[in-house]
């Protein structure tokens, strides 16, 4: 069977690698618009690089009238632990020689001001009662919080009331480096073909039922044929869905959201001093992807601080593509959905427009409010992040991801963004199970599946503490992100 994947980012490359691991006889080709793997939204500074385990993101634990919901946090945490199993397998296979090239242990912290202390206290009470978050710590003590996240507290007035939580076992993930190494392994060891510099213009069914993919490959028109087509092209998935003429395509429209960060290089000593990702609380009316956070980043052996994100309304599908590409992707039936979102979420639209015109001075002021004194301590420069395209489904704006598969299982796509790359192996595994059940549900494939994922069942990870801890500890050791005994003792003392 001939399988074609559009997009060599973290999603498409993961889909291809898993497919060939479980069904080696599949003929798998990836078509990528850019000149290398992981060069779009997966690239290190096109995203925040947080290994999303719901350790520190308040939007994963919504509060409604003093009742907090942790179900979404539990699912995301479980999905990320499935992802780590896959990455540990790649390390064991030698596909990744040194896991520190893409994953590093980093504290995950949350800090709030006086108005949100009760919310954080409630969140800690509910989350720390579950084995996923049993190592979470909570404090309202200035000195203790300062010891966790010094750069956010060193110049803050001691009388200011704050509260914070901390988990020592969070991670910083370079999804670009991970994708590059996975793509090399998929090509050299698994036989996946990757065609770079290949921009897909149109996809449509042939009279025989196969998919025809029309491309512009480095100035030449090239056509590919596929029995099964998976589109993991980020924002570029939306126009291809429209061109596929799948009946469910009318239900979906793209709502683009851009982003920027402030970035500053730091020394290894400064990185060791901070070593955290610190999340705050989003402004009223701001989208979840705009939660302010001050992050340690590791890229190519160098260390950086990243603050943001600063959202913007940029009507493009992908970074590096123009407004007319977005305009051409629209259909008349998309207009009511866009208008509905504009009216129903007018504070969000207003917020995005205002953020679009925010200059460097205002960005530094926000940084200073979040971490007093830090704006003059390092050399900060604005950097453009990747381009998200959120889902408008049946006229309603959604902030998650959604796998869509045609009734005949020949066409599949992933729409949306958050939490995206962090849970890509678990999401792509489910996509494979839906699109290629005749291959991945065979006995040999099931055996391979268990080798890759010792425990891929989310309910088991959520409800079986002993099983979860056994899997977590083995995987963390293989990835080199374990907490040393002395550190663990100090954290719980």
Secondary structure by P-SEA (a helix, b strand, c coil): cbbbbccccaaaaaaaaaaaaaccccbbbbbbcccccccccccccccccccccccccccccccccccccaaaaaaaaaaaaaaaaaaaaaaaacccccccccbbbbbbbbbbcccaaaaaaaaaaaaaaccccccbbbbccaaaaaaacccccccccccbbbbbcccccccccaaaaaaaaaaaaaacccbbbbbccbbbcccccccccbbbbbbbcccbbbbbbbcbbbbccccaaaaaaaaacccccccbbbbbbbbbbbbbbbcaaaaaaccbbbbbbbccccccccccbbbbbbccccccccccccccccccccccccaaaaaaaccccaaaaaaaaaaaaaaaaaaaaaaaaccaaaaaaaaaaaccccccccbbbbbbbbbbbbbbcccccccbbbbbbcccccccccccccccccaaaaaaaaaaaaccccccccaaaaaaaaaacccccaaaaaccaaaaaaaaaaaaaaacccccaaaaaaaac
